Amino acid sequence: MTARKWTIFGLVVTALAIMGYKVLILGFSPAVVVPVKGYKVDLLMSVKGHGLPINVRTYLPNSNRHQSITQEVQVNGVFAQTVEQDERGNRLGVWHGDPVDGFQEFSYSFFVSPREIKYNLPEPIPRIQNIPDSLSYWLNSTELVQTNDSSIIAQSQLLGLDSLSDMRLVVRRVYDYVQNQIRPAKFSGETSALTTLQLGEASCNGKSRLVVALLRHEKIPSRLVGGMILEEGEKRVVHQWVEVFLGTEWVSLDALNAHLFTLPANYLELYRDDETLFRRTSNIHFKYSWQTTSVLVPRGNGDDASWKRHKFLALWALFQEAGISMDVLRVLLMIPFGALITVLFRNMGGITTFGTFLPVLIATAYRDTGVLWGHASFMLIILSGAAMRPLLNRLKLLHTPRLTIILVLVVLEMLGLTLLGIYSKQSGLTHASLFPIAIMAITIERFSVTMEEKGFQSTFWIFVNTLVVVTFCYLGMLSVFLQTMVLAFPEVMLLVIATAVYLGGWTGLRVMELWRFRRMIFAREGAV
């Protein structure tokens, strides 16, 4: 065999041997690194001090079977930050500054990997005869949950709750009543259980308090849970739902959003009990907002036994400890596949594009814009930039200064597209600024030169070819299967190299050549 064939053979055998060793000897399963949907959450806070001490306290999420919290980062500025725990197991972040002058910003960020919880409850669940001391707190009447009020008692009797011996049926009847008979309303303040009953409408906190009041009257331990619904974008609204102790576990329900015995995957738990999310020094200008971004996160965790057993996955742990998003690692490992797709189109397809690996770089930027807005932004920037070049030619500038001016125009266009995305609420356009700026400027220059040398028709088809290759690179790099394979088996990079070596010696007809000489080829086959 030739040196090229021996090289390909060695690369393929080495890759397959390593993969086989992991699977057959170490018992490794790629499912450990299959990415799942998660969220990056940023809590941004600011105050304006006047030379006096300032305290800000809020609840921080705990990891549990519903949610895994990782990569917590605090940017505290002038504040000292501590983490405390209250008697109900809630985590408290406390920021203290003494003194605080002027406008100050601080933040808390984390990644969360939530999963849906569906409770499988036995039937029936008999009422608890003797409430243990550990649960008695969750039967108390409070200022906002008026368990012993005559109106709450009358509503309990009207629903016939006393006649039900199965706690599961009691909870369902209360849930059905509050969900169907209490109208949803957007109240910004706190609404008590009694006010909700009297008005016949309430937001999430009013509905949840009424559920808790009715269940506590029936001696069923119940509590409020505070958090938020994870959605892309910025918000200041928190959400409340209910947990009920049935049998041996706490079970979730949300009478506002129609979730019974289910905790949705996009719910973030922050605290338990009827609490206020923030407590702070009075008479200060305080602002906050939650910013949530969807991300793909690893299914496993660095503390899992399977991760500790397979030391070759330490790369994940290193990235996590450094506070670097897993998306960064994923992008780095997928770029060679995008390059391979480009090579396939160029060497076997015979397709010409602007720049050798420009399609890979643009496809990487498309991960944030999406293919539709990505194509629109790419075409707008290239075409408008090329339209400016004839004006620059009149100034008779040297190549580097002309390219600098084009670079500035590209930056301004990207900022304009980002602002347009913000005002039109098109999240794809807001990420147009992530395009590789210098490469875009060089592409505009190449586009203009090609237009002058080869004419409009040839340049147009090269531009179309570039968009086609970018699309396939984007789809390939976005493939969950490929991402899983390369994350689980980084040695597949050896197969990418082997394929590139094979394509590097390609001497057969390309697809475009088959099309170009189709009449000659098919005529020869007919003659035979």
N, C-alpha and C positions, 0 to 999 in steps of 0.2 A: 504493500500500500504506500501511497505518497505521504509526505509529511503532513499535508493538510488533512487527509483521511485519518491518520493516526491521532492527530490532535483532536479531531471531532470524536473519535472513538474513546479516547482517554477522558475527555470532558464528560461525555454521556455516562460512561461506566462509573466515574467518580461520583457524579451527582446521584445516580440511582443507588449506589452502594451506601452513601450517607443516609439517603431517605429510607432505604430498607433497614439499616441499622436502627434508626430511630423508631420505626414502626414495629419491626419484628423483635428486636432485642430489648429496647427500652420501653416498648408498649405505649409509645406516644400517639395521641390522637389529635389531628388538626382541629378538632372541635374546640380545643382549649383556647385557640386564638381567633375563632370566628368572631368578627366584630359585631357588636350590638349597638342599638341606638342609645345614645346618652346625651347629656347636656353639659355645657360649660355655663356656669351661673356666676355673674358678677354683681355683688351688692356694692353700689357706689354711694358714698355718703359725703356730705359737706356741712360745715357749720361756719358761722361768722361770730368770732369771739370778741370780747370787749375787755380783755385783760383779766378775766376772772376764771376760776376753775370750771371745766366742762366735763360732764360724764354722759356717755351714751351707752345704752345696754340693749342688746337684741339677742334673739335666739339663733343658735347655729344648728344645722341638721346633724343627726346621729346616723350611723350606719346600722341597718337592721336587715331583716330578710326581704323587705320591700325595696330598699335603696342602699347602694354602696357609694360612700362619699370618699373621694380621693383627691390628692393634689390640692390641699387647702393652702391658700396663700393670703397673707395679710400685708397690706401696704398702709402703715400706721401714721406716717408723717410725724407731727409733733406729739402724737398721743402714745401713751403706754397701753398695751393691750394684754388682757388676761382672759383665760377661759375658766369659767366656774360651772358647777353642776348643782341644780336645786334638788329638793327632796322628792320630786316626781320624775327624776331622771333626765330633765331637760338640760341641754348645754347652753350656757350663756356666754356671749362674747361681750366684754366690758372694755370700753375705751375711755381713758382718763387723761386729761391734760390740765396742767396747772403751772402758769396761767396760759390762756389761749387768746391770741390777738389776731384780728383780721380773718380773712377767708382761708379756711383749711379744708383739705380733702383727705379722705382715707377710704379704704375699701377692703372687702373680703371676697375671695373667689374660690371656687371649687368645681370639681367635676362630679357628676352624679350619674350612676347607672341604675335606673329604676326598673322594676319588673312588676307586672300585674299580679295581684294576689286574688285568687278565687277560693272562698272558704267552703269546704265540704263539711256541712253540719249534719249531725245525726238527727233522726226524728223518732220520737219527740225529745225535747230538752226540758226536763222538769224544772220547776222553779227552785231556787236555792232556799232551803229552809233556814239555815243558820249562816248569815253573812259573815265571813271571816274578817278580822280586823284590817287586813291588808286591802280589803275592798270597800270598807265602810265609808271611807272618804268620798267615794264616787257615788254616794247616795245623798249627800248633803244638799240642803236648799240654800241658795245664794241670792244675792241682790238681783242678779239677772236671770237666774234659773229658779223660779219661784215654785218649787216642788209642792209645797203645802198650801198654796193659794187656793181659795174656794173655787175659782174659775177653772183652774187646772184639774182639781179633783172632779168637778162637775163634767168636764170634757172626758176625763178618763172613764167615768161611769157611763156617759153617753156612748162611748165606743165599746162598752162591754168588756173592758180589759180584765176586770176582776173574775169573770167567768172562764177565762182561759188558763189552763194549767201548763200549757206548753209555751215556754219563753220565746221560742221561735215564732209562734203565731202572734204573740203579743207584739213583738218587734215589727213584724210584717204589717199588722193592723195600724200601728202608730205611723210607720213609714208611709203606708198608702194614704192615710189621712193627711199628713203634712205635705206630702208631695202633690196630691190631687186637689185638696181643699184650700190650702194656703197658697195664694198667688205669688209668683216670684216678683220681686221689686228690687230696684237698685237704691239701697239706703247706704249713705256714706258713714253714718254713725252706728253706735251700738243699739241693737234692738233686743229687748228682753223677751223671755218666753211669753209672759203675760201680754205685753204689747203686741206681739205677733198674733196671739190668739184673738185679741180684741180687734185688731185691724184686718185680720184675714189675709195679710200679705207681709212679705219680709224678704230680705236677702239671705245669703247663706248663713250668716251668724244667727239671725232670728229664727229661721227654720230649724237649725241645729239645736239651739237652746230649747225650743219647744219640744223637740224629740226627746232631749235629755230630761226635761222636766216631767214629761208623761211617763217615761220609763223609770225614772227614779221614784216616782210615786208608787209604781208597781214593784218596788224593791229589786229592780234590775240595775246593777252597777253600769253607769254610762258616763262618758266623758267627751269633751270637745277636743278636736285635733285641729291645730292651726298650721297652715302652710300655704302653698300656692300651686296653681296649675301651670306646668311647664309648657311654654309656647315660645316660638321664635319672637324676638323683639324686646321692647322695653315696657315695663309695667310698674305700678305702685300698689296694685291691688293684691291683697292676701285672700285666702279662702279658708273656710271652716267646714268641717264635716264631723261625724260622730263615730265613736268606737263603743261597742256594747260587749259586756262580758257574758258570753254564752257558753255554758258548760265548763270548758277548760281554757278558753282563749278569748282574746279581744278580737271582735269582728267589726269591720268598717261598713258604714252606709252613708250615703249622701242624698238627702231628700230633695235638694235643689236640682242636681244633675242626674237624678234617677240611677243611682248605683246602690244596689242592695246586696249585701254580703260579698262585695267586690271592692277592691282598691285598685283604681286604674293605674297604668304604668306611668302616666304623665303627672301624677300627684307627688309633690314634694312635701314630706313631713318636716316641720320645723319645731313644734312644741306640742305638748299635751296639757289640757286644762283650759279654763276660760281666761286667757291671758291677753295682754296687749303686746304686739310685736316689738315696739320700741318704747323704752322709758329713757328719758333724757332730762338734762338740766332745763328748767323752764326759762322763758324769756330769752331764748337764743333763736337765731335763724337757722333751722335745720332742714335739710333736704336729703331725700334718698330715692333710689330707683334700682329695680332689678333688671339686668340685661341678660337674656338667655339666648344661647346659640346651640343648635343641634350639632352633634358630633358623633362619629363612630368611635367606640371605645372597646378595648379588649374584653372578651367574655370572662377571662380568668382574672386572678388577682395575685399580686406578688406574694401574698401570705398563704396562698393555697398550697396544699401538699404537692399537687401535681406540678406546680411551678418550681417548687424547691427541688423536686426529684429530677427535673429536666434542666440541668444547668445551662444548656445552650440557649434557653430563653431569657438569660440574664440581660440581654439587650433591652427587653421591655422594662425590666426593673430599673436599669440605668436611666432610661428616658423618663420614667415616672419620678424617680428620686430627684432628677434635675428640674422637674416641673415643666418639662417640654411636652407639648401635645402629641398624642399618638399619631395625629394626622401628619405631623412633620415626618416621622419615620415612614409612614405609609406612602407619602409622596416620593420620598427618596428612593424607596424600594420599587416603586411602580414606574419611575422614569425610564429605566432600561427597557421595559416592555413597550412603552410608547415609542422609544427609539427603534425597537425591533419592528414594530408595525410600519414605521416610516421606511425602514430598509426594505421590507416586503413590497411596499408600493413602488419604491424607486427602482429596486434591482429586478424584481420579477414582474412588476406592473408596467415599468417604464414611464411612470408618472413624474413630471417635473413640478417642483414646488418652490416657493420663495424660501431660500435658506434650507440647509440640510436638515437641521433639527428644530427649525422654527415651529412646525406643527406640534412637537412635543411640548415646547414651552407654552404655547398658546393653549393647548389642551389642559395643561396643568392649571392655568388661570381659569379655565372653564369650570373647574370643580366648584368654584364659588358663584360664578355668574349663571351657570347652566348653559346648555348648548344654544338655546334660542337667543337669549340676550347676549351671549358670548359672540355668536356670529354677527349679530346686529352691531355690537360695539366694535368688533374687529373691522368690519367692512366700513363703518362710518369713519373710524380713525384713519385707516389706510387711504380711502378714497378722498377724504377731505384734505389729508396731508399731501397727497399727490397733486391735488388741485392747486395747492399753494406753491408748488415747486416752480412752475413757469414764472410766477411773480418774483421768486428769489433769483432765478436765472438772469433776470433783467438787471439785478444789482451786481452781477459778475463777481460773486463771492468765491473764495477758495472752498475746498470740500469740507474741511473741519468746521469752519464758522457756519457754513450752510447747514450742516448736520446738527450743530448746536441749536440753531433757530428752529429746525424741525422738531428737535427734542423738546424745546419749550412749548411748541404748539401741541405736541402729543400730551404733555403734562396738563396743559390747560383743558384739552378736550376730555381727558380722563376725569379731571375734577368736575367739569361740566356734566358729564354723564353720571357721576356719583351724586351730585346735587339733584339732578333730574330724578334719579332713583329714589332719593330721600323724599322729595316733594310729591312724587307720584306713588310712593309706597311700593315700588318694585324692587324687592330685595336683590334681584339679579343685577340690576343696573348699579346698585350701590357698591358692588364689588369690582366694577370696571377698572378702578384704580390699581387693582392687583396685577394687571397686565404688565409683562416685562417691558419697561419704558424704552430702554436703550435699543432693544431688539426691534421694537415697533418703529422707532425712528430709522434704523438701518433698512427695515423692510420697505418703508415709504420711499427711501432713496432708491432701492433696487427696483421697486415697482415703476418709478418714474423713468429710470434708465432703460428698463426693459421696454417700456412704452415707446421711448424714442428709437430704440434699436430694432425692435421686432414688430412694432405696430400695436394697435388696440386689440385686434383679434387674438394674437398669440398671448399677449399679456392677460387678457380676460380669461383665457382657458387655464393659464398657469395659476391665476387667482382662484378659479373654481376648483382646480386640482388641490390647491392648498387647503381650501375649506373642507373638501372631501376627506383628505388625510387627517386633518385636525379632528373631524367628527369621529373617525374610526379610532384615533388615538384616545380621544375622550372616553368613548365607550369601552375600550379595552382597559384603560387605566382605572375606570370606575367599576369594573367587574369585581363583585364580591368574591367570586371563585378564585380569580387570579390573586386578589389581595390576600385571601386566606392561604393560598398555596405559598406565596412568597414570604408571608409572615411566619408560617409554620415550618417551611423548608427553604431558608435563604439560599441553600445550595442549588436551587433551580436557576440561579444566576449563571451557573456553569452551562446549563442548557441554552440560555440566551446567547452566551458566547459561542457555543458550538453551532447554533443556528446562524449566527453572524459570520462565522468562519465558512460555513457551507455556502451562504448567499454571496460571500465575497469572491467565490470562484465560479459564480453562475455564468454559464456560457450558452444557455438555451434561449429561445425566443421569448421576449417579453410580451405581456398581454397587449400592450399598445402596438407592438410590431405585428402581432397576429392580426389585429384589426386593420392595421395600415396595409399589409400585404395579403389580406384575406382572399382577394380575387386570384392572385398568382398562386397561393397555396392550394385553394380549393380547385382551381383549374388544373393544376398538376395532379392532384389526387383523382380528378375525373378522368384525366388522360390515362392514368394507370389502370 
